[in-house]
């Protein structure tokens, strides 16, 4: 046996064993942190996996099947028009309105299809960062100057981070660009407008199923919230019609797959997530029937499942770790929240840096960052660190980092995360100096 090669696994075995042996489970804070971790992962499974991630997996799978690699290379590849590529990627969040975890299957899909590193990273950052509802809520609760700074900062961040990632890895991008012209134009199986409407229906389901409640009891956002499940149902019906006509699945099959969801929507209107669940099950069965496995529908299910089995376990592990360290919003993990509040006062470099690092590792569901910041600012948090957290937090999280690493490697992930933290810190310092 070559003992030199066995030192590394031995080291990790001893380290893990020692940690388990001396695990201080009798301490109240450790017990609380474990419960917070389990509570967070339960909340995440109930609120985000079904409504956010599963639709995102289906969209990512559809990108892999129904969008040709030539099209991705044309608009987002290393040889694409830079103004178009970065312009589209940097404002994608205004349409998607997703969190830092939901964007991951979509990012993995376009990156695997050949999108340039720069536009892909711009899309990865902007997806959760430029949520139009979150920006409006920020302006309303934390002040219009904070909302404007968040919106402008997020767009600029997306472009600058994308350009810097491209610059740092320009040699790899040059090799990718050299191979890109070899691919010819793919022959489309259906008109572009049909594909666009098909994706619009799925994005509509994703957006409106996750439309959050606001504190206001009137206005446009509240009206949309009241009608969210009607809008989600309308997009679902549109998707069913497209599957029947354009994908030739047959109206009887589609109807049978939709019957359980329709019955639950009628019999249990107060629990729309049940109808949504059975709608997802019906779509999964429909796309994986024996007669569809060799066609587009079967490929769609296979690609979606491939994203799910690679990404979901890492996300759940990351949520558990984040829960142990930081707890749920408003609750305590191993790191006391009082420490966080004491470290983000004023506008020093340390306060802004800590806010950006804390925000990057903490998991924020869509819109929850605003009330959390409101509480922290009430406890003495400076305006500069508040902006730094807003620009780093929604776009990153520990679960998010684990998945990004599995997609583009450790080094690129580290550079991406450090760029977000650095730019958030500098932006916070500048904002705090003026306001």
C-alpha positions as CSV (number, residue, x, y, z in Angstrom):
1,X,0.0,0.0,0.0
2,X,1.3,3.5,-0.9
3,X,0.8,5.3,2.4
4,X,1.8,8.7,0.8
5,X,-1.4,8.6,-1.3
6,X,-3.5,7.6,1.8
7,X,-2.6,10.6,4.0
8,X,-5.2,12.8,2.5
9,X,-8.2,10.5,3.1
10,X,-6.8,9.6,6.5
11,X,-6.6,13.3,7.4
12,X,-10.3,13.9,6.5
13,X,-11.4,10.8,8.3
14,X,-9.6,11.9,11.5
15,X,-10.9,15.4,11.1
16,X,-14.6,14.3,10.7
17,X,-14.3,11.7,13.5
18,X,-12.8,14.3,15.9
19,X,-15.6,16.8,15.0
20,X,-18.2,14.1,15.7
21,X,-16.5,13.0,18.9
22,X,-16.4,16.4,20.4
23,X,-19.6,17.7,18.9
24,X,-21.1,20.0,21.6
25,X,-24.7,19.0,21.2
26,X,-25.5,19.7,24.8
27,X,-25.0,23.5,24.2
28,X,-28.3,25.3,23.7
29,X,-27.0,27.4,20.8
30,X,-25.8,24.2,18.9
31,X,-29.1,22.6,19.5
32,X,-30.9,25.7,18.3
33,X,-28.6,25.9,15.2
34,X,-29.4,22.3,14.3
35,X,-33.1,22.9,14.6
36,X,-32.8,26.1,12.6
37,X,-31.0,24.2,9.9
38,X,-33.8,21.6,9.7
39,X,-36.4,24.3,9.8
40,X,-34.8,26.2,7.0
41,X,-34.5,23.1,4.8
42,X,-38.1,22.2,5.5
43,X,-39.2,25.8,4.6
44,X,-37.0,25.7,1.5
45,X,-38.5,22.4,0.4
46,X,-42.1,23.6,0.9
47,X,-41.7,27.1,-0.6
48,X,-39.0,26.9,-3.2
49,X,-38.4,23.4,-4.6
50,X,-41.9,22.8,-6.0
51,X,-42.9,26.3,-7.1
52,X,-39.4,27.7,-8.1
53,X,-36.9,24.9,-8.9
54,X,-39.1,22.4,-10.7
55,X,-40.4,24.9,-13.2
56,X,-36.8,26.1,-13.6
57,X,-35.6,22.6,-14.3
58,X,-38.3,22.2,-17.0
59,X,-37.2,25.5,-18.6
60,X,-33.6,24.5,-18.4
61,X,-34.4,21.1,-20.0
62,X,-36.4,22.9,-22.7
63,X,-33.4,25.2,-23.4
64,X,-31.2,22.1,-24.0
65,X,-33.8,20.4,-26.3
66,X,-35.7,23.1,-28.1
67,X,-33.1,25.8,-28.4
68,X,-30.3,24.9,-30.9
69,X,-26.7,25.3,-29.8
70,X,-26.2,27.4,-32.9
71,X,-28.8,29.9,-31.7
72,X,-27.2,30.1,-28.2
73,X,-23.8,30.7,-29.8
74,X,-25.2,33.3,-32.1
75,X,-26.7,35.5,-29.3
76,X,-24.7,34.6,-26.2
77,X,-21.6,32.8,-27.5
78,X,-18.1,34.2,-27.4
79,X,-18.4,35.5,-30.9
80,X,-21.8,37.1,-30.3
81,X,-22.5,40.8,-30.6
82,X,-21.2,42.1,-27.2
83,X,-23.8,44.9,-26.9
84,X,-26.7,42.4,-27.6
85,X,-25.3,39.6,-25.4
86,X,-24.5,41.7,-22.3
87,X,-27.6,43.9,-22.8
88,X,-30.0,40.9,-22.7
89,X,-28.1,39.1,-19.9
90,X,-27.9,42.2,-17.7
91,X,-31.6,42.9,-17.6
92,X,-33.0,39.3,-17.5
93,X,-33.9,39.6,-13.9
94,X,-36.7,42.1,-14.6
95,X,-38.5,39.3,-16.4
96,X,-37.6,36.2,-14.4
97,X,-37.9,37.5,-10.8
98,X,-36.2,34.5,-9.4
99,X,-33.9,33.8,-6.4
100,X,-30.2,32.9,-6.3
101,X,-31.1,29.2,-6.4
102,X,-33.8,29.2,-9.1
103,X,-31.5,30.9,-11.6
104,X,-29.0,28.0,-11.4
105,X,-30.7,25.5,-13.8
106,X,-31.2,28.2,-16.3
107,X,-27.6,29.3,-16.0
108,X,-26.3,25.7,-16.3
109,X,-28.5,25.2,-19.4
110,X,-27.2,28.1,-21.4
111,X,-23.6,27.6,-20.2
112,X,-23.6,24.0,-21.2
113,X,-25.1,24.9,-24.6
114,X,-22.0,27.1,-25.3
115,X,-22.8,30.6,-24.0
116,X,-19.8,32.7,-23.4
117,X,-18.5,32.9,-19.9
118,X,-19.0,36.7,-19.7
119,X,-22.7,36.8,-20.8
120,X,-23.5,33.6,-18.8
121,X,-22.1,35.2,-15.6
122,X,-23.9,38.4,-16.3
123,X,-27.1,36.4,-16.6
124,X,-26.2,34.4,-13.4
125,X,-25.9,37.7,-11.4
126,X,-28.7,39.7,-12.9
127,X,-31.4,37.0,-12.8
128,X,-32.0,37.3,-9.0
129,X,-30.5,40.7,-8.5
130,X,-32.8,42.8,-10.8
131,X,-36.1,41.6,-9.6
132,X,-38.4,44.5,-10.5
133,X,-40.8,43.8,-7.5
134,X,-37.9,43.6,-5.1
135,X,-36.5,46.9,-6.4
136,X,-39.9,48.6,-6.1
137,X,-40.3,47.2,-2.5
138,X,-36.8,48.5,-1.7
139,X,-37.6,52.0,-2.9
140,X,-40.9,52.0,-1.0
141,X,-39.6,50.7,2.4
142,X,-35.9,51.8,2.4
143,X,-36.2,54.9,0.4
144,X,-36.2,55.8,-3.3
145,X,-32.5,56.5,-3.4
146,X,-31.8,53.0,-2.1
147,X,-34.1,51.5,-4.7
148,X,-32.5,53.5,-7.6
149,X,-29.0,52.6,-6.3
150,X,-29.9,48.9,-6.1
151,X,-31.4,48.9,-9.7
152,X,-28.5,50.8,-11.3
153,X,-25.9,48.9,-9.3
154,X,-27.3,45.5,-10.2
155,X,-27.3,46.3,-14.0
156,X,-23.8,47.8,-13.9
157,X,-22.6,44.8,-11.8
158,X,-23.9,42.3,-14.2
159,X,-22.1,43.9,-17.2
160,X,-18.8,44.6,-15.3
161,X,-18.6,41.2,-13.7
162,X,-19.4,39.5,-17.1
163,X,-16.7,41.6,-18.8
164,X,-14.1,40.9,-16.1
165,X,-14.8,37.1,-16.1
166,X,-14.4,37.2,-19.9
167,X,-11.1,39.1,-19.5
168,X,-9.7,36.8,-16.8
169,X,-10.4,33.7,-18.9
170,X,-10.0,35.3,-22.3
171,X,-7.7,32.5,-23.5
172,X,-10.3,29.8,-22.8
173,X,-12.9,32.1,-24.4
174,X,-10.7,32.6,-27.5
175,X,-10.4,28.8,-27.9
176,X,-14.2,28.5,-27.6
177,X,-14.6,31.3,-30.1
178,X,-12.3,29.5,-32.5
179,X,-14.5,26.4,-32.4
180,X,-17.8,28.3,-32.7
181,X,-17.7,29.0,-36.5
182,X,-17.4,25.3,-37.2
183,X,-21.1,24.9,-36.3
184,X,-23.6,25.7,-39.0
185,X,-27.1,27.0,-38.6
186,X,-29.3,24.4,-37.1
187,X,-32.5,23.6,-38.9
188,X,-35.5,24.7,-36.8
189,X,-38.3,22.1,-36.4
190,X,-40.9,24.9,-35.8
191,X,-41.2,28.6,-36.3
192,X,-39.3,30.9,-33.9
193,X,-42.6,32.5,-32.7
194,X,-43.9,29.2,-31.5
195,X,-40.7,28.5,-29.5
196,X,-40.9,32.0,-28.0
197,X,-44.5,31.5,-26.9
198,X,-43.7,28.1,-25.5
199,X,-41.0,29.5,-23.3
200,X,-43.1,32.6,-22.4
201,X,-45.8,30.2,-21.1
202,X,-43.3,28.4,-18.8
203,X,-41.7,31.6,-17.6
204,X,-45.2,32.9,-16.9
205,X,-45.9,29.9,-14.7
206,X,-42.6,30.3,-12.9
207,X,-43.1,34.1,-12.3
208,X,-46.7,34.2,-11.2
209,X,-46.7,31.0,-9.1
210,X,-44.0,32.6,-7.0
211,X,-45.5,36.1,-6.9
212,X,-45.1,37.3,-3.3
213,X,-47.4,39.2,-1.0
214,X,-46.6,42.9,-0.4
215,X,-47.4,45.0,2.7
216,X,-49.7,47.2,0.6
217,X,-53.4,46.2,0.4
218,X,-54.0,48.0,-2.9
219,X,-52.1,48.8,-6.1
220,X,-50.9,46.8,-9.1
221,X,-48.6,44.4,-7.2
222,X,-51.3,43.5,-4.7
223,X,-53.8,43.0,-7.5
224,X,-51.5,40.7,-9.3
225,X,-50.9,38.8,-6.1
226,X,-54.6,38.2,-5.7
227,X,-54.9,36.9,-9.2
228,X,-51.6,35.0,-9.2
229,X,-53.1,31.5,-9.4
230,X,-55.6,32.5,-12.1
231,X,-52.6,33.9,-14.1
232,X,-50.6,30.7,-13.4
233,X,-53.5,28.6,-14.5
234,X,-54.0,30.6,-17.7
235,X,-50.3,30.1,-18.6
236,X,-50.7,26.4,-17.8
237,X,-53.7,26.1,-20.1
238,X,-51.7,27.9,-22.8
239,X,-48.8,25.4,-22.4
240,X,-51.3,22.5,-22.6
241,X,-52.7,23.8,-25.9
242,X,-49.2,24.2,-27.3
243,X,-48.3,20.6,-26.3
244,X,-51.5,19.4,-28.0
245,X,-51.1,21.3,-31.3
246,X,-47.4,22.1,-31.8
247,X,-45.9,19.0,-30.1
248,X,-48.7,16.6,-31.2
249,X,-49.1,14.9,-27.9
250,X,-52.8,14.3,-28.6
251,X,-55.6,16.2,-26.8
252,X,-56.9,13.1,-24.9
253,X,-53.5,12.4,-23.4
254,X,-53.0,16.1,-22.3
255,X,-56.5,16.2,-20.9
256,X,-56.0,13.0,-18.9
257,X,-52.7,14.3,-17.5
258,X,-54.5,17.6,-16.5
259,X,-57.6,16.0,-14.9
260,X,-56.1,15.5,-11.4
261,X,-54.8,19.1,-11.3
262,X,-58.2,20.4,-12.5
263,X,-60.1,18.5,-9.9
264,X,-57.9,19.6,-7.1
265,X,-58.2,23.2,-8.3
266,X,-62.0,22.9,-8.0
267,X,-62.2,20.9,-4.8
268,X,-59.3,22.5,-2.9
269,X,-59.2,26.1,-4.1
270,X,-57.7,27.2,-0.8
271,X,-54.6,25.0,-1.5
272,X,-53.5,25.8,-5.0
273,X,-50.1,24.2,-4.5
274,X,-51.8,20.8,-4.6
275,X,-53.1,21.4,-8.1
276,X,-49.7,22.7,-9.0
277,X,-48.1,19.6,-7.7
278,X,-50.3,17.3,-9.7
279,X,-49.9,19.4,-12.7
280,X,-46.1,18.9,-12.5
281,X,-46.7,15.1,-12.0
282,X,-49.0,15.0,-15.1
283,X,-46.5,16.9,-17.2
284,X,-43.7,14.5,-16.1
285,X,-45.7,11.4,-16.9
286,X,-46.9,12.9,-20.2
287,X,-43.4,13.7,-21.3
288,X,-42.0,10.3,-20.3
289,X,-44.6,8.0,-21.9
290,X,-43.1,5.1,-23.8
291,X,-44.3,6.5,-27.1
292,X,-42.6,9.9,-26.4
293,X,-39.3,8.7,-25.0
294,X,-37.5,8.8,-28.3
295,X,-38.9,12.2,-29.3
296,X,-38.6,15.7,-28.2
297,X,-40.9,15.2,-25.1
298,X,-38.7,12.3,-23.9
299,X,-35.6,14.3,-24.4
300,X,-37.2,17.3,-22.6
301,X,-37.9,15.1,-19.5
302,X,-34.4,13.5,-19.6
303,X,-32.6,16.9,-19.7
304,X,-34.9,18.3,-16.9
305,X,-34.2,15.3,-14.8
306,X,-30.5,15.5,-15.4
307,X,-30.5,19.1,-14.1
308,X,-32.6,18.1,-11.1
309,X,-30.5,15.2,-9.9
310,X,-27.2,17.2,-10.3
311,X,-28.4,20.5,-8.7
312,X,-31.0,19.7,-6.1
313,X,-28.9,17.6,-3.7
314,X,-26.2,20.3,-3.6
315,X,-28.8,23.0,-2.9
316,X,-30.3,21.1,-0.1
317,X,-26.9,20.4,1.5
318,X,-26.0,24.1,1.1
319,X,-29.3,25.2,2.8
320,X,-28.6,22.8,5.7
321,X,-25.1,24.3,6.2
322,X,-26.4,27.9,5.9
323,X,-29.1,27.1,8.4
324,X,-26.6,25.8,11.0
325,X,-24.3,28.9,10.6
326,X,-26.8,31.7,10.1
327,X,-30.3,30.4,10.9
328,X,-33.5,31.5,9.2
329,X,-34.2,35.2,8.7
330,X,-35.0,36.6,12.1
331,X,-33.7,33.5,14.0
332,X,-30.4,32.5,15.4
333,X,-27.8,30.1,14.1
334,X,-24.3,29.4,15.4
335,X,-23.4,33.0,14.5
336,X,-25.3,35.4,16.7
337,X,-27.3,38.0,14.9
338,X,-26.1,40.6,17.4
339,X,-22.6,40.2,16.1
340,X,-23.8,40.9,12.6
341,X,-25.7,44.1,13.7
342,X,-22.6,45.3,15.6
343,X,-20.3,44.8,12.7
344,X,-22.3,46.7,10.0
345,X,-22.6,50.1,11.6
346,X,-21.1,53.2,10.0
347,X,-19.5,53.2,6.6
348,X,-16.1,51.8,7.1
349,X,-14.3,49.4,4.8
350,X,-14.7,46.6,7.4
351,X,-18.5,47.2,7.7
352,X,-19.1,47.2,4.0
353,X,-16.9,44.2,3.4
354,X,-18.6,42.2,6.2
355,X,-22.0,43.1,4.9
356,X,-21.1,41.9,1.4
357,X,-19.5,38.7,2.7
358,X,-22.5,38.0,5.1
359,X,-24.9,38.7,2.3
360,X,-23.1,36.5,-0.2
361,X,-23.3,33.4,2.2
362,X,-26.7,34.0,3.6
363,X,-29.7,32.6,1.8
364,X,-32.4,35.2,1.0
365,X,-35.7,34.1,-0.6
366,X,-37.1,36.6,-3.0
367,X,-38.2,39.8,-1.3
368,X,-37.1,38.7,2.2
369,X,-33.9,40.8,2.1
370,X,-35.9,44.0,2.4
371,X,-37.6,43.5,5.8
372,X,-34.4,41.9,7.1
373,X,-32.4,45.0,6.1
374,X,-35.1,47.2,7.6
375,X,-34.6,45.5,10.9
376,X,-30.8,45.7,10.6
377,X,-30.9,49.4,9.8
378,X,-33.2,50.0,12.7
379,X,-30.5,48.3,14.9
380,X,-27.8,50.7,13.6
381,X,-26.7,49.3,10.2
382,X,-25.2,52.0,7.9
383,X,-26.7,52.8,4.5
384,X,-23.5,51.8,2.7
385,X,-23.4,48.3,4.2
386,X,-27.1,48.0,3.5
387,X,-26.6,48.6,-0.2
388,X,-23.6,46.2,-0.1
389,X,-25.7,43.5,1.3
390,X,-28.5,44.2,-1.2
391,X,-26.1,43.9,-4.1
392,X,-24.3,40.7,-2.9
393,X,-27.1,38.9,-1.0
394,X,-29.9,38.2,-3.5
395,X,-27.5,37.1,-6.2
396,X,-25.4,34.7,-4.1
397,X,-25.8,32.2,-1.3
398,X,-23.8,29.2,0.0
399,X,-26.1,26.7,-1.8
400,X,-25.8,28.8,-4.9
401,X,-22.0,28.7,-4.8
402,X,-21.9,24.9,-4.4
403,X,-23.9,24.5,-7.6
404,X,-22.0,27.1,-9.6
405,X,-18.8,25.3,-8.7
406,X,-20.2,22.0,-10.1
407,X,-21.0,23.9,-13.4
408,X,-17.9,26.0,-14.1
409,X,-15.3,24.8,-11.6
410,X,-13.7,26.0,-8.4
411,X,-11.4,28.7,-9.8
412,X,-14.1,30.4,-11.9
413,X,-16.6,30.2,-9.0
414,X,-14.1,31.8,-6.6
415,X,-13.3,34.6,-9.0
416,X,-17.0,35.2,-9.6
417,X,-17.9,35.3,-5.9
418,X,-14.9,37.6,-5.1
419,X,-15.9,40.0,-7.8
420,X,-19.4,40.2,-6.5
421,X,-18.1,40.8,-2.9
422,X,-15.5,43.4,-4.0
423,X,-17.9,45.4,-6.2
424,X,-20.6,45.3,-3.5
425,X,-18.1,46.6,-0.9
426,X,-16.9,49.4,-3.1
427,X,-20.5,50.4,-4.0
428,X,-21.4,50.4,-0.4
429,X,-18.5,52.7,0.5
430,X,-19.4,55.2,-2.3
431,X,-23.1,55.2,-1.5
432,X,-22.5,55.6,2.2
433,X,-20.1,58.6,1.5
434,X,-22.9,60.4,-0.5
435,X,-25.9,59.4,1.6
